[in-house]
Amino acid sequence: MNVNQEIRTLPFYSDLTQDERERIENCARIREYKRNSLIYSPEQECLGLIKLLSGSLRTFMLSEEGREVVLYRMGEGEIDLLSASCVVNQISFETQMVADTDCTLLVIPATCLAEFKRNNLAVRCFIYEKLGERFSDVMKLMQTMLFTRIDKRIAALLREKAEASGTDEIRITHEEIAALINSSREVVSRTLKEMERSGLLSLGRGRITLLTHLL
């Protein structure tokens, strides 16, 4: 991948001065991470702006019991700034970022990003707009977790998986469901058993078969 080509796809690139374009081309880096690698945590360097060029990753917080609460997942082409806490003082909660698959990232380091934020209004507006979008995503997640029953969350996930695969038999484990809906495996297993007794689905080893369209 050509780093300069990727830089030119950034939404604010056309608003940079020539000096800023030269600066960003000199400081930007492409980094590769293996599956399950820790990309960012509060104990690590302030990363800066990232654009996911390939693969997928997740950003999460850890509960006091050590359970992951996934805030959001990122796919190819998405941009993120929660790893730029040293640049944006409004980021006051601790998150971690892990590669779900092998990943390739375009990284604009924090020192470089801080300079653009300070001197370029377009970059500053982009940063706060992107953070606003991300916080909106997180608030929607919190609303779902707080106000949507666990069986409804499971049903929505299974319906989505079935529609994506084009079949009523879904290859997925209880642990995977728990991770995707921010619950515990025990709660998911108990709820799935209740849904099976209600005739909504059939459980098998590593698979779930939907028996009704009411889901």
C-alpha positions in Angstrom: 0.0 0.0 0.0 1.2 3.5 -0.9 1.0 5.7 2.2 0.8 9.0 0.1 -2.2 7.6 -1.9 -4.0 6.7 1.3 -3.3 10.1 2.9 -5.0 11.8 -0.1 -8.2 9.9 0.7 -8.5 11.6 4.1 -11.6 13.9 4.2 -9.6 17.0 5.2 -6.6 16.5 2.9 -7.9 19.1 0.4 -8.0 21.7 3.2 -4.4 21.3 4.1 -1.8 23.8 3.1 1.1 22.7 0.9 3.4 22.8 4.0 0.9 20.7 5.9 0.6 18.2 3.1 4.4 17.7 3.1 4.3 17.4 6.9 1.6 14.7 6.9 3.3 12.8 4.2 6.5 12.7 6.2 4.9 11.7 9.5 2.2 9.2 8.4 2.9 5.5 8.7 1.3 2.3 7.7 1.2 -0.3 10.5 0.3 -4.0 10.4 -1.1 -6.0 13.3 -1.8 -9.7 13.6 -5.1 -11.1 14.8 -5.7 -10.5 18.5 -2.9 -8.0 18.7 -3.4 -5.1 21.1 -3.4 -1.9 18.9 -4.1 0.6 21.7 -4.5 0.8 25.4 -4.2 3.6 28.0 -0.8 2.2 29.0 0.6 2.5 25.5 1.6 5.5 23.4 -1.1 7.9 22.3 -1.6 6.6 18.8 -3.3 9.5 16.9 -5.8 9.3 14.0 -6.1 5.9 12.4 -7.8 4.7 9.2 -8.4 1.0 8.8 -7.1 0.0 5.4 -7.9 -3.8 5.7 -9.2 -6.2 8.3 -11.5 -5.5 11.3 -11.0 -4.4 14.9 -12.9 -3.7 18.1 -12.8 -1.0 20.7 -13.9 -1.9 24.2 -13.8 -1.1 27.9 -13.1 -3.6 30.7 -15.6 -4.0 33.5 -14.4 -4.3 37.1 -14.8 -8.1 36.7 -12.6 -8.1 33.6 -15.4 -8.6 31.1 -15.1 -6.8 27.8 -17.9 -4.3 26.9 -17.4 -3.7 23.2 -18.2 -0.1 22.3 -18.0 -0.5 18.5 -16.3 -2.4 15.7 -14.5 -0.9 12.8 -14.3 -2.2 9.2 -12.3 -1.3 6.1 -12.2 2.4 5.3 -13.3 3.7 8.7 -11.5 6.4 10.6 -11.2 6.6 14.4 -9.8 9.1 16.9 -10.4 7.5 20.4 -6.8 6.5 20.4 -5.8 10.2 20.2 -6.6 11.0 23.9 -3.5 13.1 24.3 -4.6 15.3 21.4 -8.3 15.6 22.3 -8.7 16.5 26.0 -12.4 15.7 25.9 -11.6 11.9 25.7 -11.6 11.1 29.4 -12.5 7.4 29.5 -10.1 4.5 29.0 -10.6 2.2 26.0 -8.6 -0.5 24.4 -8.4 -1.5 20.8 -7.7 -5.1 19.5 -7.4 -6.6 16.0 -10.2 -9.0 15.3 -8.4 -10.1 12.2 -5.0 -9.3 10.6 -5.2 -5.5 10.2 -3.4 -2.8 8.2 -3.8 0.8 9.5 -2.9 4.2 8.3 -1.7 6.2 11.3 -1.3 9.9 11.6 0.8 10.2 14.8 -0.5 12.3 17.7 2.2 14.9 17.5 1.4 15.5 13.8 -2.3 15.5 14.4 -2.0 18.0 17.4 -0.2 20.5 15.1 -2.9 20.3 12.4 -5.7 20.6 15.1 -4.1 23.7 16.5 -3.4 25.4 13.2 -6.1 24.2 10.7 -9.8 24.9 11.3 -10.9 22.2 8.9 -8.9 19.5 10.7 -10.2 20.7 14.0 -13.8 20.6 12.8 -13.3 17.1 11.3 -11.9 15.8 14.6 -14.9 17.0 16.7 -17.4 15.9 14.0 -15.9 12.4 14.0 -15.8 12.2 17.8 -19.5 13.3 17.9 -20.4 10.5 15.5 -18.5 8.0 17.6 -20.0 9.1 20.9 -23.5 8.9 19.3 -22.7 5.2 18.3 -21.7 4.5 21.9 -24.8 6.1 23.3 -27.0 4.0 21.0 -25.1 0.9 22.3 -25.7 1.9 25.9 -29.4 2.5 25.2 -29.7 -1.0 23.7 -27.9 -2.6 26.6 -29.9 -0.8 29.2 -33.4 -0.8 27.7 -33.6 -3.8 25.3 -34.3 -7.2 26.8 -31.6 -9.9 26.3 -33.9 -12.1 24.2 -34.6 -9.3 21.8 -30.9 -8.5 21.4 -30.2 -12.2 20.7 -33.1 -12.4 18.2 -31.9 -9.3 16.4 -28.4 -10.7 16.1 -29.6 -14.1 14.9 -31.9 -12.5 12.4 -29.0 -10.4 11.0 -26.8 -13.5 10.7 -29.5 -15.5 9.0 -30.2 -12.7 6.5 -26.5 -12.3 5.8 -25.9 -16.1 5.2 -29.2 -16.8 3.5 -29.9 -19.8 5.7 -31.8 -20.5 8.9 -28.9 -22.5 10.3 -26.4 -20.2 11.9 -22.9 -21.4 12.8 -22.2 -19.6 16.0 -21.4 -20.4 19.7 -23.0 -19.0 22.8 -19.7 -17.4 23.7 -19.6 -15.6 20.4 -23.1 -14.3 20.8 -22.3 -13.1 24.3 -19.3 -11.1 22.9 -21.3 -9.6 20.1 -24.2 -8.4 22.4 -22.1 -7.5 25.4 -23.5 -10.1 27.8 -22.2 -13.2 29.6 -22.2 -16.7 28.1 -24.2 -18.0 31.0 -27.0 -15.4 30.4 -27.0 -16.1 26.7 -27.1 -19.9 27.2 -30.0 -19.6 29.6 -32.0 -17.3 27.3 -31.4 -19.5 24.3 -32.7 -22.5 26.2 -35.9 -20.5 27.0 -36.2 -19.6 23.3 -35.8 -23.2 22.4 -38.5 -24.3 24.8 -40.8 -21.7 23.2 -40.2 -23.3 19.8 -38.4 -20.3 18.3 -35.2 -22.1 17.5 -33.2 -25.4 17.8 -29.8 -25.6 19.5 -27.0 -27.8 18.3 -23.3 -27.9 18.9 -21.8 -24.7 17.5 -25.0 -24.0 15.6 -28.5 -22.5 16.0 -31.4 -23.2 13.7 -34.3 -20.7 13.5 -37.7 -22.4 13.4 -39.9 -19.4 13.0 -40.0 -16.0 11.2 -41.3 -14.4 14.4 -37.6 -13.7 15.3 
